[in-house]
């Protein structure tokens, strides 16, 4: 785990009075707050304009999906989501598990990690850290109807993964098929996280690693435990509604013992006749702002939340053929959302007031 030094050169972690904080290259602790997907290819806007708008609101960082044009602007998260395309929202037809025991597959993943690390070499002081695959279909029973164990079991008999699986089954003691599959899932996870984690640390040993991004319903405790040796903190995408789910976050912190970054979150709200789909949706942007402030203040009240990132800068399609609008923080033409933006300005002032001085 990276800690504060007399002359820190990269963003790391520190603890002050028992609370975990990010600490910048200048040695000052900070709570990261900003917007994800700033480099979305589903919208077009002037990066200099949105940069100024974010700074006027008091944001101090960008989440994952930050474009090259903004990487020298403020701290940001590096990420990838294409190396192992198993995100649940892709739908079953777009899920692509890989034979993680195949040396050729491992070499391909290592090259992909290297390329992602090299993307940030020009802005080493602004890299908060690395996130990996987003909302992976890790649980054996998940909405895609597919899982990694079934994939390995169905591989050709002479493949590396099938050989590992057959040897595992031959040595399994017991007739509980579900327990056996769960144990092999953890074996897969251990190999996946070792390959990705060791490559990430090799090609960028100086920055934080947050690992795979989990939602509460994609977080398999056995899988996450396999990831822990390779990460400094945990990236969570919680439900997109209030109030702050402290009990669920507490369980993640107790399970992992590592601080948590809320890497992707928003309070969605009714917005004219737009098809904004969410289970608990606020009545309007004013109500969303009030709920969001309460949520982030509750995150600041914990000992372990490192930051919060609002999902999406502007309205876009949801992608992968999904219906509805993926709502943005800014309105059309980067316009201000009534109530929401004023609430965020006040929230960022509050964030600064409770952040310890370096």
C-alpha positions as CSV (number, residue, x, y, z in Angstrom):
1,X,0.0,0.0,0.0
2,X,1.3,3.4,-0.9
3,X,1.6,5.9,2.0
4,X,2.6,9.5,2.4
5,X,6.2,10.4,2.0
6,X,8.1,13.6,2.7
7,X,8.2,14.4,-1.0
8,X,5.5,12.2,-2.6
9,X,5.7,12.0,-6.4
10,X,2.4,10.2,-7.0
11,X,-1.1,9.9,-5.5
12,X,-1.2,7.5,-2.6
13,X,-3.0,6.6,0.6
14,X,-2.7,7.8,4.1
15,X,-4.6,7.6,7.4
16,X,-5.4,10.6,9.6
17,X,-7.0,10.0,13.0
18,X,-8.1,6.6,11.8
19,X,-9.6,7.7,8.5
20,X,-8.3,6.7,5.1
21,X,-7.6,9.5,2.6
22,X,-6.1,9.9,-0.8
23,X,-2.9,12.0,-0.6
24,X,-1.7,14.0,-3.5
25,X,1.8,14.5,-4.9
26,X,2.0,17.7,-2.8
27,X,1.4,15.7,0.4
28,X,-2.1,17.1,1.0
29,X,-4.9,14.6,1.7
30,X,-8.0,14.8,-0.4
31,X,-11.4,13.2,-1.0
32,X,-11.8,12.7,-4.8
33,X,-15.0,14.1,-6.3
34,X,-15.9,14.4,-10.0
35,X,-17.6,12.8,-13.0
36,X,-16.9,9.5,-14.8
37,X,-17.1,8.8,-18.5
38,X,-15.8,12.2,-19.5
39,X,-14.4,10.7,-22.7
40,X,-17.7,9.1,-23.7
41,X,-17.8,8.5,-27.5
42,X,-21.6,8.8,-27.4
43,X,-21.6,12.6,-27.0
44,X,-19.6,15.6,-28.4
45,X,-18.7,18.7,-26.3
46,X,-15.8,21.1,-25.9
47,X,-13.4,19.7,-23.3
48,X,-12.2,23.1,-22.2
49,X,-15.7,24.3,-21.6
50,X,-16.6,21.2,-19.5
51,X,-13.3,21.4,-17.6
52,X,-14.1,25.0,-16.6
53,X,-17.6,24.0,-15.6
54,X,-16.4,21.2,-13.4
55,X,-13.8,23.5,-11.7
56,X,-16.4,26.2,-11.1
57,X,-18.5,23.6,-9.3
58,X,-15.6,22.6,-7.1
59,X,-14.9,19.2,-8.5
60,X,-11.3,18.1,-7.9
61,X,-10.9,14.9,-10.0
62,X,-12.2,12.9,-13.0
63,X,-13.4,9.3,-12.7
64,X,-12.6,6.5,-15.1
65,X,-13.1,7.1,-18.8
66,X,-11.1,10.3,-18.7
67,X,-10.0,11.4,-22.2
68,X,-6.4,12.4,-23.1
69,X,-7.4,16.1,-23.4
70,X,-8.3,16.2,-19.6
71,X,-5.5,14.1,-18.1
72,X,-3.2,17.0,-17.3
73,X,-6.2,19.0,-16.0
74,X,-7.0,17.2,-12.7
75,X,-6.4,13.8,-11.0
76,X,-8.1,11.0,-12.8
77,X,-8.7,7.2,-12.7
78,X,-7.1,5.1,-15.4
79,X,-9.2,2.1,-16.4
80,X,-10.0,-0.6,-19.0
81,X,-13.0,-2.7,-19.7
82,X,-12.2,-4.5,-22.9
83,X,-9.5,-7.0,-21.9
84,X,-12.0,-9.5,-20.5
85,X,-15.4,-8.4,-21.7
86,X,-17.6,-10.0,-19.0
87,X,-19.5,-6.9,-17.7
88,X,-23.1,-7.9,-16.8
89,X,-24.6,-5.0,-18.7
90,X,-23.2,-6.3,-22.0
91,X,-25.9,-9.0,-22.0
92,X,-25.4,-12.7,-22.6
93,X,-24.7,-12.3,-26.3
94,X,-21.7,-10.0,-25.7
95,X,-20.1,-11.8,-22.7
96,X,-16.7,-13.2,-23.6
97,X,-15.0,-15.4,-21.0
98,X,-11.4,-16.4,-21.7
99,X,-9.3,-19.5,-20.9
100,X,-7.3,-17.7,-18.2
101,X,-5.0,-20.8,-17.8
102,X,-3.8,-20.5,-21.5
103,X,-0.3,-18.9,-21.6
104,X,-1.2,-17.2,-24.9
105,X,-4.3,-15.6,-23.3
106,X,-2.2,-14.5,-20.3
107,X,0.4,-12.9,-22.6
108,X,-2.4,-11.1,-24.5
109,X,-3.8,-9.7,-21.2
110,X,-0.4,-8.7,-20.1
111,X,0.2,-6.7,-23.3
112,X,-3.2,-5.0,-22.8
113,X,-2.3,-4.0,-19.2
114,X,1.0,-2.7,-20.4
115,X,-0.7,-0.5,-23.1
116,X,-3.1,0.9,-20.5
117,X,-0.2,1.7,-18.1
118,X,1.7,3.5,-20.9
119,X,-1.4,5.7,-21.6
120,X,-0.7,7.5,-18.3
121,X,3.0,7.9,-18.6
122,X,2.7,11.5,-19.6
123,X,0.7,12.5,-16.5
124,X,2.2,10.4,-13.7
125,X,1.3,12.9,-10.9
126,X,-2.4,13.0,-11.9
127,X,-3.1,9.2,-11.9
128,X,-5.2,8.4,-8.9
129,X,-4.9,4.7,-9.7
130,X,-6.2,1.8,-11.9
131,X,-9.6,0.2,-12.2
132,X,-10.1,-3.1,-14.1
133,X,-13.1,-4.9,-15.5
134,X,-16.5,-3.3,-14.7
135,X,-19.3,-5.3,-13.0
136,X,-18.0,-8.6,-14.1
137,X,-20.4,-11.6,-14.3
138,X,-18.5,-13.3,-11.5
139,X,-21.3,-15.0,-9.5
140,X,-22.2,-18.5,-10.7
141,X,-25.8,-17.4,-10.8
142,X,-26.1,-14.1,-12.5
143,X,-28.5,-12.3,-14.9
144,X,-26.5,-13.1,-18.0
145,X,-27.2,-16.8,-17.6
146,X,-23.5,-17.5,-18.2
147,X,-20.6,-18.0,-15.8
148,X,-16.9,-18.7,-16.1
149,X,-17.0,-22.2,-14.7
150,X,-19.4,-23.4,-17.3
151,X,-17.2,-21.8,-19.9
152,X,-14.2,-23.7,-18.7
153,X,-16.1,-26.9,-18.4
154,X,-17.2,-26.6,-22.1
155,X,-13.7,-26.0,-23.5
156,X,-12.1,-28.6,-25.8
157,X,-10.6,-31.5,-23.9
158,X,-7.0,-30.6,-24.9
159,X,-7.2,-26.9,-23.9
160,X,-5.2,-25.7,-20.9
161,X,-8.3,-24.6,-19.0
162,X,-10.1,-27.9,-19.5
163,X,-7.0,-29.8,-18.3
164,X,-6.9,-27.7,-15.2
165,X,-10.6,-28.2,-14.6
166,X,-10.5,-32.0,-15.1
167,X,-7.6,-32.3,-12.7
168,X,-9.5,-30.1,-10.2
169,X,-12.6,-32.3,-10.4
170,X,-10.6,-35.5,-10.2
171,X,-9.1,-34.3,-6.9
172,X,-12.4,-32.9,-5.5
173,X,-13.5,-34.7,-2.4
174,X,-17.3,-34.7,-2.1
175,X,-20.5,-34.8,-4.2
176,X,-21.6,-31.2,-3.8
177,X,-21.5,-29.9,-7.3
178,X,-22.3,-26.3,-6.4
179,X,-19.6,-26.2,-3.7
180,X,-17.1,-27.7,-6.3
181,X,-18.0,-25.1,-8.9
182,X,-17.7,-22.3,-6.4
183,X,-14.3,-23.5,-5.4
184,X,-13.2,-23.7,-9.0
185,X,-14.6,-20.2,-9.6
186,X,-12.2,-19.0,-6.9
187,X,-9.4,-20.9,-8.7
188,X,-10.2,-19.0,-11.9
189,X,-10.3,-15.7,-10.0
190,X,-7.0,-16.4,-8.4
191,X,-5.4,-16.9,-11.8
192,X,-7.1,-14.0,-13.4
193,X,-6.2,-11.5,-10.6
194,X,-2.6,-12.8,-10.5
195,X,-2.1,-12.3,-14.2
196,X,-3.7,-8.8,-14.2
197,X,-2.4,-7.7,-10.9
198,X,1.2,-8.7,-11.4
199,X,1.2,-7.1,-14.8
200,X,-0.3,-3.9,-13.5
201,X,2.3,-3.7,-10.7
202,X,5.1,-4.5,-13.1
203,X,4.2,-1.9,-15.7
204,X,3.3,0.8,-13.2
205,X,4.7,0.1,-9.7
206,X,4.1,3.6,-8.4
207,X,0.3,4.0,-8.6
208,X,-2.7,2.7,-6.6
209,X,-4.7,-0.3,-7.9
210,X,-8.4,-0.6,-7.2
211,X,-8.9,-3.8,-9.2
212,X,-12.2,-5.0,-10.7
213,X,-15.2,-2.7,-10.2
214,X,-17.9,-4.4,-8.2
215,X,-21.6,-3.7,-7.5
216,X,-23.1,-5.2,-4.4
217,X,-24.8,-7.9,-6.5
218,X,-21.6,-8.8,-8.5
219,X,-19.4,-9.0,-5.4
220,X,-18.7,-12.7,-4.7
221,X,-16.8,-12.8,-1.4
222,X,-14.6,-15.7,-2.4
223,X,-13.7,-14.0,-5.7
224,X,-12.9,-10.7,-4.0
225,X,-10.6,-12.4,-1.5
226,X,-8.5,-13.7,-4.4
227,X,-8.1,-10.1,-5.6
228,X,-6.9,-8.6,-2.3
229,X,-3.2,-9.4,-2.6
230,X,-3.0,-7.3,-5.8
231,X,-5.0,-4.1,-4.9
232,X,-4.6,-1.2,-2.6
233,X,-8.3,-0.3,-2.3
234,X,-11.7,-1.5,-3.6
235,X,-13.9,0.1,-6.3
236,X,-17.6,-0.1,-5.8
237,X,-20.5,1.0,-8.0
238,X,-23.5,1.1,-5.6
239,X,-27.2,1.3,-6.3
240,X,-28.1,4.5,-8.1
241,X,-30.4,5.8,-5.4
242,X,-30.4,7.1,-1.8
243,X,-30.0,6.8,1.1
244,X,-26.3,5.9,1.6
245,X,-26.2,2.1,2.1
246,X,-23.8,2.1,5.1
247,X,-24.5,-1.4,6.1
248,X,-23.6,-2.8,2.7
249,X,-20.4,-0.6,2.5
250,X,-19.5,-1.7,6.0
251,X,-19.7,-5.3,5.0
252,X,-17.3,-4.7,2.0
253,X,-14.8,-2.9,4.3
254,X,-15.0,-5.6,6.9
255,X,-14.5,-8.3,4.2
256,X,-11.5,-6.6,2.5
257,X,-10.0,-4.4,5.2
258,X,-9.2,-1.9,2.4
259,X,-10.6,1.6,1.8
260,X,-13.3,2.0,-0.8
261,X,-13.8,4.3,-3.8
262,X,-17.3,4.9,-5.1
263,X,-16.2,4.8,-8.7
264,X,-19.6,5.3,-10.4
265,X,-22.8,6.7,-8.9
266,X,-25.7,9.1,-9.4
267,X,-29.1,10.0,-8.2
268,X,-31.2,9.8,-11.4
269,X,-34.3,12.0,-11.6
270,X,-37.4,12.7,-13.7
271,X,-36.4,14.9,-16.7
272,X,-39.3,15.9,-18.9
273,X,-40.3,13.1,-21.2
274,X,-36.9,11.5,-21.3
275,X,-36.8,7.8,-20.8
276,X,-34.7,7.7,-17.6
277,X,-35.0,4.2,-16.2
278,X,-34.1,3.5,-12.6
279,X,-35.9,1.8,-9.7
280,X,-35.9,4.7,-7.3
281,X,-35.9,8.0,-9.3
282,X,-36.0,11.5,-7.7
283,X,-38.9,13.8,-8.6
284,X,-36.6,16.4,-10.2
285,X,-33.0,17.7,-10.2
286,X,-33.6,19.7,-7.0
287,X,-34.6,16.6,-5.1
288,X,-31.7,14.7,-6.7
289,X,-29.3,17.4,-5.5
290,X,-30.6,17.2,-1.9
291,X,-30.3,13.4,-1.9
292,X,-26.9,13.4,-3.4
293,X,-25.5,15.9,-0.8
294,X,-26.8,13.7,2.0
295,X,-25.3,10.6,0.3
296,X,-21.8,12.1,-0.1
297,X,-21.8,13.6,3.3
298,X,-22.6,10.2,4.7
299,X,-19.7,8.8,2.7
300,X,-17.4,11.5,4.2
301,X,-18.6,10.4,7.6
302,X,-17.1,6.9,7.2
303,X,-13.5,6.1,7.9
304,X,-12.9,4.4,4.6
305,X,-14.6,6.0,1.6
306,X,-12.0,7.8,-0.6
307,X,-14.2,9.6,-3.1
308,X,-17.3,9.6,-5.2
309,X,-17.8,10.0,-8.9
310,X,-21.1,10.9,-10.6
311,X,-21.9,8.7,-13.5
312,X,-21.9,10.5,-16.9
313,X,-21.3,14.1,-17.9
314,X,-24.2,14.5,-20.4
315,X,-27.2,12.5,-21.6
316,X,-26.3,9.6,-23.8
317,X,-27.7,6.3,-25.0
318,X,-27.2,3.4,-22.7
319,X,-25.4,1.3,-25.3
320,X,-25.4,-2.5,-26.0
321,X,-28.9,-2.0,-27.4
322,X,-30.4,-1.1,-24.1
323,X,-33.4,1.3,-24.2
324,X,-33.6,4.5,-22.3
325,X,-31.4,7.5,-21.6
326,X,-28.2,7.4,-19.5
327,X,-28.7,10.7,-17.8
328,X,-25.9,13.2,-17.4
329,X,-24.9,15.6,-14.7
330,X,-25.1,18.5,-17.2
331,X,-28.2,19.4,-19.2
332,X,-28.3,19.9,-22.9
333,X,-25.5,22.1,-24.1
334,X,-23.7,21.7,-20.8
335,X,-26.5,23.7,-19.1
336,X,-27.0,23.8,-15.4
337,X,-29.4,21.4,-13.7
338,X,-31.7,23.4,-11.4
339,X,-30.9,22.7,-7.8
340,X,-28.4,20.0,-8.5
341,X,-25.5,22.2,-9.4
342,X,-26.0,24.6,-6.5
343,X,-26.2,21.6,-4.2
344,X,-22.9,20.3,-5.5
345,X,-21.2,23.6,-5.1
346,X,-22.1,23.7,-1.5
347,X,-21.2,20.1,-1.1
348,X,-17.7,20.7,-2.5
349,X,-17.2,23.6,-0.1
350,X,-18.2,21.3,2.7
351,X,-15.8,18.6,1.5
352,X,-13.0,21.1,1.6
353,X,-13.9,22.2,5.1
354,X,-13.8,18.7,6.5
355,X,-10.6,17.6,4.7
356,X,-7.5,17.7,7.0
357,X,-4.9,20.2,6.1
358,X,-1.6,18.7,4.9
